[in-house]
Amino acid sequence: MARTTISAHAARNPTRRVQTSRYRPGKSAAARASDALRLSAMRSRRLDFNAAINAEFASRNTAITRIAKDFHRSESYIRGLLTSVSQFRAHRRPSLRRALLHQRWLDLPEGDLDKLQAELREDIEDGTVVIEDIDDTERKRLIDQLIEHRTTKRKGIRGTTKAAQLDTRLTAKKMGEAAEDLYDRTGDRAMVFITRGDADDPSRPFCADSGGALEFLTQVLDISEYDFLRKFELWSCTRDRGPQERNGINDVRKEVSQLIQDGLRKITNNKTITMEYVHYDVAIREAKRVELAGWPGDVKIKDRERWSAETGRRIRRMLQAGEITWVVMTKNQHDELVAAHDKLRANSTSGSLRKRKERSDKGKPRGSRKGKDGGEENDEDD
């Protein structure tokens, strides 16, 4: 029997220690004959076993009730075993027995947990505590209480600065070691970055890599790991600020401008176009044949710099909700707009719609300015 092909990572590192695969040599003729007899007997036993299981399934509900009562197990647990459902979990499934133990520990928080567990076992054996007599409401309360306790232990906030620092340091160490071990086993590179989430937190930034992955920052992104950590820390400390700190007039104007700009570029399919607020009617509506539908009539687009913070937040909310959106103007709408602008241009003497003054040399042929300048220089030289 041929050996399994080694991994590409192992082939690239022939001097490194490798976790060898199990190797099974070829079998002799006697061994193959013995295996054939054993497999035949095994198939026979398997048929008998399946027949017994099928017979048990015929009266499954009765058997489940009987077994659950005899061994103090829930019917769902027995049914899971009979239907080949895996009983292995990443975490212990909350049981009623464990929930009762947790309730006793809450009643006596200073008590010895092993002693409380022994007392609960004795009470169940002598009939003082009958699990089957606990109603569904009490069962649910006990189970939910245990789940909440486990969730708090796993995700609860650390109560002291020392505990938070220790948790971060140990977790970072485990993540770094896991990344290094993964690279040694598979050749996959990884980078780990950890930083505090608020300026008041005491944790220090941490980074780890495997296989020289941090060189990606300097060679590709052209930034050192320390500059990256500093920027990551700055971003993290300002990421979770409250909404009141992001509702200033400058932030609101920036968000509104970005939303309008993105929508304009998308509807015109032009990634370089910029929004014109002062000349919105001429440069956008007339020239590009698009407009902002749903814009409130009491807010002037061209007066963006004069908006109050409340007006800016109102426009931002309407843009995010889709109440204000970019649309393509119909032909009739565009023709009416052009006609109105032409009429204003004919009578206007100032502003963006005023009629341009005609050139003084209109209708006269004009030569190249470059040639004209060169001729004058030649005359001066003569």
Secondary structure, DSSP 8 states (H G I E B T S, - for coil): -------HHHHH-TTS------------HHHHHHHHHHHHHHHHHHHHHHHHHHHHHHTHHHHHHHHHHHHT--HHHHHHHHTT-----SS----HHHHHHHHHHHHSTTS-HHHHHHHHHHHHHTTSS-GGGS-HHHHHHHHHHHHHHHHHHHH---SSHHHHHHHHHHHHHHHHHHHHHHHHHH---EEEEE--SSTT-----EEEEESSTTHHHHHTS---HHHHHHHHHHHHHHHT--GGGG-SHHHHHHHHHHHHHHHHHHHHT-TT----STTIIIIIIIHH-EEEET--TTS-GGGGGG--HHHHHHHHHHHHHTSSEEEE--HHHHHHHHHHHHHHHHH-SSSTTS-----TTTTS----HHHHHHHHHHHHH-
